């Protein structure tokens, strides 16, 4: 699914007082900025991961927790959610090199939240809003939910059951399998420059560098056939896309 809506923020901390402080500060800052936000509170990393199918836009995560600590929780969370703004909240522990592998946006000291936290909250909300304005495709395969930036998608093709999503760069990721039907994905992405070039695949026009005859070429060098039945539709859509792109540069 493609969603551009209110921000969903998770606050994960085994201290009820600290959860309250972060949640209240976030709620007040978001209200002052006119940003709608829904806040979910979790008492442990285990509880957060049980609710992983709630796609959070922001995660405030305590580093020191009983059971699954912040480091382990962050790794598991990031494996499922690549886009969320992650802010570690800590009382004493400073970041270690391995913690940067989960791409934290900020480290917040609990003892400074009341005095200096407002500016951090504003930055985090702005960053989450910026990331939310991008369009993401949610795909499920073997009970694993993935969130994929549609700008990274080259094309999406049929497979025996569901689809295969082909991404730019990082070829070891390709293809990403998902259970959704191609027609369903097309309905979600057709307003975002995805078009049928063949009954068995849709392409992202942002990555089409040329189309000659019955063949189109993508930015990574992939060549795909434009079927006779889809050629008129594809060429018309590609021409409109190039026209909009050209006009934006004027």
N, C-alpha and C positions, 0 to 999 in steps of 0.2 A: 504494500500500500504506500501511497505517497501522502505525506501529511505536512501541512504547514499550519500550525495551530498554536495553542497556548503551550508555554514551556512546562515540562514535567521535571521537577527537581527532587532528587533523593538525598536524604540526610541520614547517614549511617553512622551511629555512634552508640556505644553501650552505656553512655552516661545520659540520663534523662535531662539533666540540667544543661548539658552541652547541646543536645538535640534541640531543646527549647530555644536556647540562645541563637543558634544558627538559623533555625526556622523563622523565628520572629524577626531577626535582622533581614533575612532574605525577603520575607513577606512585605515588610515595611519599605524596603528599598525598591522592590518590584512595583509596589503600589505607587510610590512617588514617581517612578519612571514611566508609569502607564503600561507596564508589561504584565499581561496575565500569566500567572504561574500557579501550578498545582503542586503542593509539597507532599511527599511521601516520606514517612519516618520509619527507620529500621533499627532494631536493637543489636543486630549482629550481621556479619558478612554472610552467614548461612541464610538468614532471613531475606537479605537483599537478593541473593542468587536464586532463591525460590520464586521471586517475583521478577525474574529477568525479562519476561515477555512484556512487562511494562517498559516501553522504550523511553528511558530517561534522557533528557537533554543536558542535565547537570547532575553531578554526583559530588556531594561533600562527604568525605570519607575519613573517619578517624584512623590513625595508624595503629595505635595500641588498643586492641580489643581482645577479649577472651575468645578462645576458639580460633576461628579463622581471622588472622590479623589483617590490617589494612593492606599490606603488601600482597598477600595471597589473594585477598578479595579483589584488589585492583586488577591483578593479572587475569582472574577468571571473568571479571566484569568486562575488561577491555577485549577479551576474546569474543565476546558476544556483541559489544557495542563499541564500534570504532569511532563514533562521532561525538559522544558526550563530552562536555567540559568537565574535567576531573580536577577537583580541588582537595588536596590532602589537608586535614585539620589535625594539628598536633599540639601537645603541651610541651614536650621536651625533645622528641626525636627529630633530628635533621635528616634531610634526604640522603640516600645512598645511591651510587651509580645505577644499580639495578632498578631502582624505582623510576628512572627516566624512561625505561622501556615501555611504560604504560602511558606515556605522553601526558603527564600532569600539566595543567595550565597554571596552577598556583599552589603554594604552600601557605597555609594560614596558621598563625600561632594563636592558640585559644586565649591566652592571657592578653592578647592585643585586639581581639575581635571587637570588644565594646568601644575601644577608643579609635582604632584605625581600620576597622573592618568595613566601614561603609564604602570606601573607595574600592576595595577589593570586590565587594558585592556588585557594585556598579559595573566594574570591568567584566566580571564573570557573566552577568546578565547580558551585557552587550555582545560578548563573544558567543554566548549560546544563541542569541537572536541572529547573529550573523551566520552561524552554522545552520540554523534552522531554515534560513531563507534559501539555502540550497535545496535541491530536490533529491530525495533518497527513495530507493526502492527497498521495501522489506520483503525478504524471501525466506521461506522455511523449507529446510531439507533435513530429513531424519531427525525431526524434533529440535533442530537447531535453528534459531532465528538469526538472520544476517541483515545488516543494514548497509546498503551499497550506494555510494554517491553516483548518481546517474551520469555525471560528467565523465566518469571513468569507464562507462560501459561503451564498448565498440558496437556490439550487436548481440541479439538474443535469438537463439535458435531452438527449434523443436528437438526434443529427445523422446524416447519411447514413452516415458512417464514424466511429464512436466517439461522443463526447459533447461537450456544451458546458457549461462551468462558469460560473455567473453569480455575481459577487461583489458584496458591499456596497461602497459608496464607490468612488472612483476609476473612474468609468464608462469611461474610455479603455481600461481593461484588459479590459472585457467584450466578448464572452465569451472565456473561455480554452478553447481546443479541446484535446481529449486523445483518445488512441487507444483507451482502455479502453471496454469495453462497460458500459452502464448497469447491467445485472444484476450485474456483477462489483463495480462501485463500491458498489452498494447492499449487497451482502454484507459489505463492509468497514465501511460506515458505519451499518448498521441499529442497532447498539448505541449509537450516538452521536446519537440523535434525528433521524435521517433516515428519511423514510417516503414511499411512493408516494402521490401524490395523483391520478395519472393514469398510464397505461401508458407515457407518453412522458416523464415527469419525476418526480424525487424532490425533496422539499423539506426544508429544515432547519427543524425545528419551533421552534428558538430565534428565528427571524425571522418567524414567523407571528404577526400581531397580532390577527387575527380570522378566523373562518370562518362564513359565513352562507349557508345554502342550498347551492348548488353552486359557490360562489366563496370562495376564500381570499385574504387580502390580506397581503402581506409588508411588512416595516418600511420598505422604500424606496418603497412605493406600488404595486408590481407586483401585479396581480390575475391569479390563475390559476384555471382551472376544475378542480373536483373531479369526476372522472368517476363515473358511477353504479356502475361495477364496483369502484371503489376507495374509495367514500365511507365505507362501514362501517369498513373497515380504518383509513382516515385519521382519522375521528372518534374511534375507540377509542384510537388512538395519541396523538392530540392531548390527549384527556382525561387519559390517564395522565401525559403530560408536564406538563400544568398542575397535576395533583395533586402530582407530585414537586416542582415548582417552588414551589408554595404551602407544602408541608410544610417545605422548606428554610428558609423565611423565618420559621417559627414559633420 
